[in-house]
Amino acid sequence: MKTDEKDMKLVTVAVTEHSHEAEMLKNLLSNEEIDAYIQDEFLGSFIPFAVGGVKVLVEENDEIKARQILAEAGYTE
């Protein structure tokens, strides 16, 4: 059951320096039926040191599964 968007708590599960990498990770999670979101897509690609890179976020209740999927795919922070 989905929570109301205003009640949704998002957590960062990946940070990259490039928006295309974040998109690939987002798609990987989406293929496993985990809703993922990208934060700082534009600024994070151009000046990653200023915003901490491009972030991939998931709902808090999907964090463990998302991290497992990313680890199985070879993603390391």
C-alpha positions, 0 to 999 in steps of 0.5 A: 500500500502506497503512502500519501506523498506528503507522508512519504519519507525518502532516503538516499541509497546511492550518490553518483557524479553523473546523471546518466549513472543515477538514471541507470540505478533508478531504472534498475530499482524500478525493474524490481518494482521499487519507486526511485527518485533522482535529486540534484540531477542537473546541479549534481552533474555540473558541480557535484562538489556543491550539492554532493552529487546526484542522489538516488532516493527510495521510500524508507520502507524500500531501503534495505531491498534497494541496497541489496539490489544495488549491491548485487548489481555491483554498485558500491558507494 
